[in-house]
Amino acid sequence: MYTLIPSIRLHKGYLLNTRTIPFITKGQALPFAYSITRNVRYSSVAVNNHKRAVQSISASVRQFYDQKEKFRIFHGSTNSTRLSAIKRNKVVDTSGLSHVLEIDTEKRTALVEPNVPMDRLVEETMKYGLIPPVVMEFPGITVGGGYAGTSGESSSFKHGFFNRTINCVEMVLANGDVVTCSDEERPDLFHGAAGAVGSLGVTTLVELRLREAKKYVETTYHPVSSMAEAIAKLQEVTEDLELDYVDGILYSLDEGAIVTGRMTDTPKHDARVQRFSDPKDPWFYLHVQSLISNKTSPTTEAIPMAEYLFRYDRGGFWVGASAFEYFRMPFNDFTRWLLDDFLHTRMMYTALHASGQSKKYIVQDLALPYSTAEKFVRYTDKAFGIYPLWLCPLRQSPQPTMHPYLKNTQDDGHSLKPMLNIGLWGWGPSKPDDFVNINRDLEQKLRELGGMKWLYAQTYYNEEEFWTLYDRNWYDALRRKYSATSLPSVYEKVKVDVEAEKEAIATLGSSLQNTWPFSGLYGIKKAIDSGQYLQARTSPWRSMGEADRFGINR
């Protein structure tokens, strides 16, 4: 039997473009064929497995399309705190797409399936002395999540959001068609799907750009004594072309640090080497605070490359401290060492979801103009009293976009102004109505100050409010053009169903699962059952560093 099927062509093993052309295969029909050129390290088994997986996903998506049913995508993990509104049987499973298919050292690119997490990606690319330009600080965040969501990290002042480091994407459209998008081919879909939380199609393959890695990040901590000083320092250091990384931590209205990083093989001779991944190591934010306390001059040390990239994993920035508050336990070096298995981000996210405590926890990332950032911090100080705050300077994406953006431009009338991400993460009010009200107030304050929020967390806008922030005509036109109207819209995916949450809480009532400390203990049990702690214990990136360029050091 001979079958006419779509063909996706790869150059040097990498996805470049898609077109439907005759391809004849005898026997079992495959969804598309790969054309491989020479001088490429690639596994034919991995490529064939990928083709079969995409064929299966395409067929599942097509079935939902024919039945006019909406579905969600099961990735196998999540770093979102949103609850799903789609029934569990309306799911397309892409969890098997979790492999790095290729590293091209000449082109400095990686061909990666969407469910590859950051730690596995970095481990693979560092074997060849390369890293992605933007690496999300949590090891479990995936490549596909970085593209479909909004991921701005400490290198984003230079490179922009994670999706700006992607060359092209393979995607299954809502009608089951398999297409490729890039700056040259379907550029509207390529840029429109970034940040659109999977509402335009199912990502199945990504080609990422890579850059040269170094042994260390020479990291300098600059003390600041106010938000105004922090903003001034951020604006100063982001103009320094030699820096690779910039972020900041605000511990209170009058104490903070701006943290700058420069990749190097030869750090300053007096820079001590500091790690953060071992149970005996300090949590990064606590270490920084200890170095800047009662100081006005900067301190520099050398952090091994991978250790820098995942420096916030233990403690999840500082969210892990909330677990000690919840269980009313001492928070010190000993207890953090003792409970280290539970205090990595993968375990904490699993426990947070299972315990139901995310309904009481403020998890928001907000983008603001530098001109109103200080006013916003004064507002959060009074309204929430949550500290520390994360400060991360960002390079904007061109509009239209589903990413946060600023409506005004530089004085030249077209250059995009940099913006500041402020991470607000901590306990909120325990009563559901109060929790909703304070989040609604936050959204209103953002609008007043010209800011926008990330869509990975709690979103309480009504639909009319939501579409005053984004270009609905552009988004709906993309949905129609690429047959995506059968998928849940971005608003349907990110909105909080307040009444459903209240009903769920009322149903649990005073049951053990909704009572202190049993809800927290249940979350821990589910996290242990997941086995996620074993990944943190055995992660190869923890032993990459000093002994040689990328050798064993522990």
Secondary structure, 3 states (H helix, E strand, C coil): CECCCCEEEEECCEEEEEECCCCCCECCCCCCCCCCCCCCCCCHHHHHHHHHHHHHHHHHHHHHHHCCCCCEEECCCCCCCCCCCCCCCCEEECCCCCCEEEEECCCCEEEECCCCEHHHHHHHHHCCCEECCCCCCCCCCEHHHHHHCCCCCCCHHHHCCHHHHEEEEEEECCCCCEEEEECCCCHHHHHHCCCCCCCCCEEEEEEEECEECCCEEEEEEEEECCHHHHHHHHHHHCCCCCCCEEEEEEEECCEEEEEEEEEECCCCCCCEECCCCCCCCCCHHHHHHHHHCCCCCCEEEEEEHHHHHCCCCECCCCCCHHHHHHHCCCCCHHHHHHCHHHCEHHHHHHHHHHHCHHHHEEEEEEEECHHHHHHHHHHHHHHCCCCCEEEEEECCCCCCCCCCCCCCECCCCCCECCEEEEEEEEECCCCHHHHHHHHHHHHHHHHHCCCEECCCCCECCCHHHHHHHCCHHHHHHHHHHCCCCCCCCHHHHHECCHHHHHHHHHHHCCCHHHCCCHHHHHHHHHHHHHCHHHHHHHCHHHHECCCCCCCECC
